[in-house]
Amino acid sequence: MSMGKMIGWVTMVALGTTAGFFGKDWSQGNFSFDALSYVRPASVSNSKRPEVKPAQTFAQNFRSIQEDYVEKLDPRELKHAAMEGLVSSLGDPHTVFMAPDLTEAFSKETQGASDFVGIGARLNPDPQGARMMSVFDGSPAAGAGMKPGDLIIKVNDKSVGGQPVDQIVRQIRGVEGTQVKVTVLRAPEDGGPLQEKSFSVKRGKVIAPTADGFFLPESKIGYITVYQFAQNTAEQFANKLDQMEKSGAKGYVIDLRGNPGGLLETATVMLSEFVSNKRVVTMKRRDGEENEVKTYSDLRRDQALPVAILVNEESASASEIFAGVMRDYRLATLIGEHTYGKSSVQNLYYLPDGSSAKVTIAKYFLPSGYDIMRKVDEEGQYVSGGLKPDIEVPLNLGPRTVVGDPKRDNQLQRAIQVVQSKF
């Protein structure tokens, strides 16, 4: 084959390939050679490319997508999606981006000011519906005669069996001042068969307490449940301790089961009720810098009473700090099941549009130096980490189990026994 024929053959192959990509546009009169620039390979080597800052790269690509994408985009949603992708790339479940509505809800939660219109109870899932784990003092549910342990099976005469708790909660909540009919199964104290009862409850505005409890006169023990470590939790916790002392408490059971944590400062203040000027945690940053957090020296109570702390795998973060520090200083016995295992510290950064980023900035270590970081397998299943209880007691779940009831909560029963043995 002559050189001229070969060049012509190569040219035809090239034109045929081009026609394959752009044939339709060509036939419709929409093709131009300018379009080839979109498939032109990069000809500038990495060594000759100008250095571009990450912020410039993001801004340029953001602008290109916003201006040229085939559909119209909301720039705010596009920025939020970019932030979500940015934090998710870190592979840290505790570093998250929160849109403005989530930021507002999170801010209320950390302040302990989350309010809602409902009946005023905490619910746990149950195959038949939802079990009332606690009923808030002065709430519409308490006024109607509902009690912890009641198993909600119907809302407005419709069965809620098998439904997620969130879905049941949405049916119970509603407009302030309206009525909702709640049907429950209640286990009599004499051990008889379950009884069905219905309550007509007037919905009202409710602010859930972050620390609650009551005195057990038979055992002389103060039982305090801490639901989260919010800004107002330390004050509520101290008030409960005051009430228990006045009632003649000889020891305490502090329930941290299901407590996801919260503010380190709150945990520090609460620990100061039991120990003065002692290390709470040592925080280590990526540059090696260490910061030590200590309890306050002027809050410790004069009377040192025995304490048992109930924990489970949903006890995390500040819950683990409180429980771990109490045990490190031999002030409490941990009872229940292993905790979650979160040893990282987050800082919240607010953004101009009302959104925020919660970013891990350090890792903390308990006074003993123990690292509680959770470890999981390839499928994300728990392997190790968290705090191992001094006395391991699995919760016996059954139709008559009521968490927080000393007669129907085997973990609480064991904690009471341990505290009484130290009187």
C-alpha positions in Angstrom: 0.0 0.0 0.0 1.4 3.4 -0.9 1.9 6.1 1.7 -0.8 8.3 0.2 -3.4 5.5 0.3 -2.5 4.6 3.8 -3.0 8.2 4.9 -6.3 8.3 3.2 -7.4 5.1 4.9 -6.4 6.4 8.4 -8.3 9.6 7.6 -11.5 7.6 6.7 -11.2 5.6 9.9 -10.9 8.8 12.0 -13.9 10.4 10.2 -15.9 7.2 10.7 -15.2 7.3 14.4 -16.2 10.9 14.6 -19.3 10.3 12.7 -20.2 7.5 15.2 -20.1 10.0 18.0 -21.7 13.0 16.3 -23.5 11.5 13.4 -27.0 12.3 14.7 -26.0 15.9 15.4 -24.5 16.2 11.9 -27.6 14.9 10.2 -29.7 17.4 12.2 -27.4 20.3 11.4 -26.3 20.7 15.0 -22.7 19.6 14.7 -19.8 22.0 14.9 -16.1 21.3 15.3 -16.2 23.3 18.5 -17.9 20.3 20.0 -14.7 18.3 19.7 -13.2 20.4 22.5 -15.4 18.5 24.9 -13.8 15.2 24.1 -10.3 16.5 23.5 -7.8 14.7 25.6 -5.8 16.8 28.1 -2.5 17.7 26.5 -0.9 19.5 29.4 1.2 17.3 31.6 0.8 17.4 35.4 4.2 19.1 35.7 3.1 22.0 33.6 -0.3 22.6 35.2 -0.6 25.7 37.4 -1.1 25.0 41.1 -4.8 25.6 42.0 -6.0 25.9 45.6 -8.8 23.5 46.7 -11.2 26.3 47.3 -10.6 27.5 43.7 -11.2 24.1 42.3 -14.5 23.8 44.2 -15.7 27.2 43.2 -15.0 26.7 39.6 -16.7 23.3 39.4 -19.6 24.5 41.5 -20.1 27.4 39.1 -19.8 25.1 36.0 -22.4 22.7 37.4 -24.8 25.4 38.4 -24.6 27.2 35.1 -24.4 24.2 32.6 -26.2 21.3 34.2 -29.1 20.1 32.2 -31.6 20.9 34.9 -32.0 24.0 37.1 -30.4 23.5 40.5 -31.0 25.1 43.9 -27.5 26.5 44.8 -28.2 26.1 48.5 -29.0 22.4 48.1 -26.0 21.9 45.9 -23.7 23.4 48.5 -25.2 21.3 51.3 -24.8 18.2 49.1 -21.1 19.1 48.6 -20.6 19.5 52.4 -22.3 16.1 53.0 -19.9 14.5 50.5 -16.9 16.3 52.1 -17.6 15.0 55.6 -18.6 11.5 54.5 -15.3 11.1 52.6 -13.6 11.2 56.1 -15.1 7.9 57.0 -15.9 9.2 60.5 -19.5 8.5 61.6 -19.2 11.3 64.3 -18.1 14.0 61.8 -21.4 15.2 60.1 -22.9 18.1 58.2 -26.3 19.3 59.4 -28.7 21.4 57.4 -30.3 24.5 59.1 -33.3 22.6 60.3 -31.2 19.8 61.8 -28.8 22.4 63.3 -31.7 24.1 65.0 -33.1 20.8 66.4 -29.6 19.8 67.6 -29.1 23.2 69.3 -32.3 22.8 71.2 -31.4 19.3 72.2 -28.0 20.2 73.6 -29.7 23.0 75.5 -32.2 20.6 76.9 -35.0 22.8 75.5 -36.5 20.4 72.9 -40.3 20.9 73.1 -43.1 19.3 71.3 -46.9 18.9 71.4 -47.9 15.5 72.7 -48.7 13.6 75.8 -45.3 13.6 77.6 -43.8 10.1 77.7 -40.8 8.2 76.4 -41.5 5.2 74.3 -39.5 2.1 73.4 -40.3 -0.3 70.6 -42.4 -3.4 71.2 -43.8 -6.0 68.7 -47.3 -5.1 69.9 -46.8 -1.4 69.6 -44.7 0.9 72.0 -44.0 0.6 75.7 -44.0 3.7 77.9 -40.6 3.7 79.6 -41.3 6.9 81.5 -44.1 9.4 82.0 -43.1 13.0 82.7 -44.2 14.7 85.9 -47.1 17.1 85.2 -47.5 15.9 81.6 -50.9 15.2 79.9 -50.2 11.5 80.1 -49.6 11.6 83.9 -52.7 13.7 84.4 -54.8 11.1 82.5 -53.5 8.3 84.7 -51.0 6.6 82.3 -48.0 4.9 83.9 -44.6 3.6 83.0 -44.8 0.1 81.7 -48.1 0.7 79.8 -48.0 -1.0 76.4 -49.6 1.2 73.7 -51.5 -1.1 71.3 -53.9 1.4 69.7 -54.1 5.1 68.8 -57.5 6.5 68.1 -58.8 2.9 68.0 -56.4 1.9 65.2 -53.8 -0.9 66.0 -50.2 0.2 66.0 -48.8 -3.3 66.4 -45.6 -3.9 64.3 -45.2 -0.1 63.5 -41.9 1.7 64.1 -41.9 3.9 67.3 -41.4 7.1 65.2 -44.6 6.3 63.3 -46.6 5.7 66.5 -45.2 9.0 68.0 -46.4 10.9 64.9 -49.9 9.5 65.5 -49.9 10.5 69.1 -48.6 14.0 68.6 -50.8 16.7 67.0 -52.4 20.1 67.5 -52.2 21.5 71.0 -55.5 21.2 72.9 -56.9 18.4 70.8 -57.7 15.0 72.1 -56.0 11.6 71.3 -57.3 8.2 72.4 -54.6 5.9 73.6 -55.3 2.2 74.4 -52.8 0.3 76.4 -52.2 -3.1 78.0 -51.3 -2.9 81.7 -49.8 -5.6 83.9 -51.5 -5.5 87.3 -49.2 -5.4 90.3 -50.7 -8.6 91.7 -49.4 -10.5 88.7 -52.8 -11.1 87.1 -53.6 -11.1 83.4 -52.8 -8.0 81.3 -55.7 -5.5 81.3 -56.7 -3.3 78.4 -57.3 0.3 79.3 -58.2 3.4 77.2 -57.3 7.0 78.0 -58.5 10.2 76.3 -55.5 12.6 76.6 -55.5 16.3 75.8 -52.3 17.1 73.8 -50.2 19.8 75.3 -46.7 21.4 75.0 -44.1 19.2 76.7 -40.4 19.8 77.5 -38.8 16.5 78.2 -36.6 16.5 81.3 -33.0 15.4 80.7 -32.6 14.0 84.2 -35.3 12.5 86.3 -35.8 10.0 89.1 -37.5 9.0 92.4 -36.7 7.8 95.9 -37.1 4.1 96.7 -38.3 4.1 100.3 -38.0 0.3 100.8 -34.4 0.2 99.8 -33.4 3.7 100.9 -31.9 4.3 97.4 -32.2 7.3 95.1 -32.8 6.2 91.5 -31.8 8.8 88.9 -32.1 8.4 85.1 -30.0 10.7 83.0 -31.3 10.8 79.4 -28.7 13.0 77.9 -25.9 15.4 78.9 -27.5 18.8 77.9 -26.8 22.3 79.2 -29.6 22.0 81.8 -28.8 18.4 82.8 -26.3 19.2 85.6 -28.8 21.4 87.4 -31.6 18.9 87.1 -29.2 16.1 88.3 -28.2 18.2 91.3 -31.8 18.9 92.2 -32.6 15.2 92.2 -29.6 14.6 94.4 -30.9 17.2 96.8 -34.4 15.6 96.9 -32.9 12.1 97.5 -30.7 13.4 100.3 -33.7 15.0 102.0 -35.6 11.7 101.6 -32.8 9.9 103.5 -31.1 8.2 100.6 -28.2 5.9 101.7 -27.0 5.3 98.1 -27.7 5.9 94.4 -28.4 4.1 91.2 -27.6 6.3 88.2 -29.2 4.9 85.0 -27.3 5.8 81.8 -28.8 3.1 79.6 -29.7 4.4 76.2 -28.0 7.8 76.9 -26.1 8.8 73.7 -24.0 11.4 75.5 -23.8 15.2 75.0 -21.7 17.9 76.4 -18.3 17.2 78.1 -18.8 20.3 80.3 -22.0 18.9 81.7 -20.5 15.6 82.5 -17.6 17.5 84.2 -20.0 19.5 86.4 -21.9 16.4 87.4 -18.7 14.5 88.3 -17.8 17.4 90.5 -20.7 16.4 92.8 -18.6 13.4 93.7 -14.9 14.3 93.3 -12.9 17.5 93.5 -10.2 18.8 91.3 -9.5 15.5 89.6 -8.8 14.7 86.0 -11.8 13.8 83.9 -10.2 13.2 80.5 -7.0 14.0 78.6 -7.7 15.2 75.0 -5.1 14.6 72.4 -5.1 16.4 69.1 -3.5 15.4 65.8 -0.5 17.6 66.4 0.2 15.9 69.7 -1.1 18.8 71.8 -2.8 17.6 75.0 -5.5 19.3 77.0 -6.6 18.1 80.5 -10.1 18.6 81.8 -10.6 18.5 85.6 -13.6 18.5 87.9 -14.4 21.7 89.9 -13.2 22.0 93.5 -16.2 23.6 95.1 -19.2 21.3 94.2 -18.4 18.1 95.9 -21.0 16.9 98.4 -19.9 16.2 102.0 -21.5 12.8 102.2 -19.9 10.0 100.1 -22.6 7.4 99.4 -22.3 4.1 97.4 -23.2 4.4 93.7 -24.1 1.9 91.0 -24.3 3.0 87.4 -26.4 1.1 84.8 -25.0 1.0 81.3 -25.6 -0.7 78.0 -24.4 -0.6 74.4 -26.4 2.6 73.8 -24.5 4.4 76.5 -22.0 6.5 74.6 -19.7 9.6 74.6 -20.4 11.7 77.8 -22.1 8.7 79.3 -19.0 6.7 79.0 -16.9 9.6 80.4 -19.1 9.9 83.5 -19.3 6.2 84.1 -15.6 5.6 83.4 -14.4 8.4 85.6 -16.6 7.3 88.5 -15.2 3.8 88.2 -11.6 5.0 87.8 -11.8 6.8 91.1 -13.6 3.8 92.7 -16.8 5.8 93.3 -19.2 3.5 91.4 -19.8 0.0 90.3 -20.8 -0.4 86.6 -23.7 -2.9 86.0 -25.4 -4.1 82.8 -23.8 -4.5 79.4 -20.8 -3.1 77.6 -21.1 0.5 76.4 -20.8 1.8 72.8 -17.2 2.8 72.6 -16.8 6.5 71.5 -13.6 8.2 72.5 -13.6 11.1 70.1 -14.4 14.8 70.8 -16.4 16.9 68.4 -16.6 20.7 67.9 -19.6 22.3 66.3 -18.9 24.9 63.6 -21.8 27.1 62.6 -22.0 28.3 58.9 -23.5 31.6 57.7 -26.7 30.0 56.2 -27.7 28.4 59.5 -26.2 25.0 58.8 -23.3 23.5 60.7 -20.6 20.9 60.7 -19.8 18.7 63.7 -16.2 17.8 63.4 -14.0 15.4 65.4 -11.1 17.5 66.7 -9.5 15.2 69.3 -9.5 11.8 71.0 -10.0 11.5 74.8 -8.5 9.2 77.3 -10.0 8.4 80.8 -7.9 9.0 83.9 -6.7 5.4 83.8 -5.4 6.0 80.3 -7.8 3.4 78.9 -8.8 3.8 75.3 -12.5 2.8 74.8 -12.6 3.3 71.0 -15.1 0.9 69.4 -13.8 -1.7 66.9 -16.0 -3.4 64.4 -15.6 -6.1 61.7 -15.9 -5.6 57.9 -19.7 -5.8 58.2 -19.8 -3.2 60.9 -20.6 -5.6 63.8 -19.2 -4.8 67.2 -15.9 -6.6 68.1 -14.5 -4.7 71.1 -14.4 -1.4 72.8 -16.5 0.6 75.3 -16.6 0.0 79.0 -17.0 -3.5 80.3 -19.3 -3.5 83.3 -18.0 -4.7 86.7 -21.1 -6.9 86.9 -22.4 -8.1 83.6 -26.2 -8.5 83.7 -28.1 -8.9 80.4 -31.6 -7.3 80.4 -34.4 -9.9 80.6 -36.9 -8.6 78.1 -40.4 -9.9 78.4 -44.1 -8.8 78.3 -43.9 -7.7 81.9 -40.4 -6.0 81.8 -40.5 -2.3 82.6 -37.2 -0.5 82.5 -36.9 1.7 85.6 -39.3 -0.4 87.6 -37.5 -2.0 90.6 -39.9 -4.9 90.5 -39.8 -5.6 86.7 -36.2 -4.5 85.7 -33.7 -7.2 86.5 -30.7 -4.9 85.9 -32.1 -2.3 88.3 -32.8 -5.0 90.8 -29.1 -6.1 90.7 -27.9 -2.5 91.0 -30.1 -2.0 94.1 -28.6 -5.2 95.7 -25.1 -4.0 95.0 -25.7 -0.6 96.6 -27.5 -2.0 99.6 -24.5 -4.4 100.2 -22.3 -1.3 100.8 -24.5 0.5 103.3 
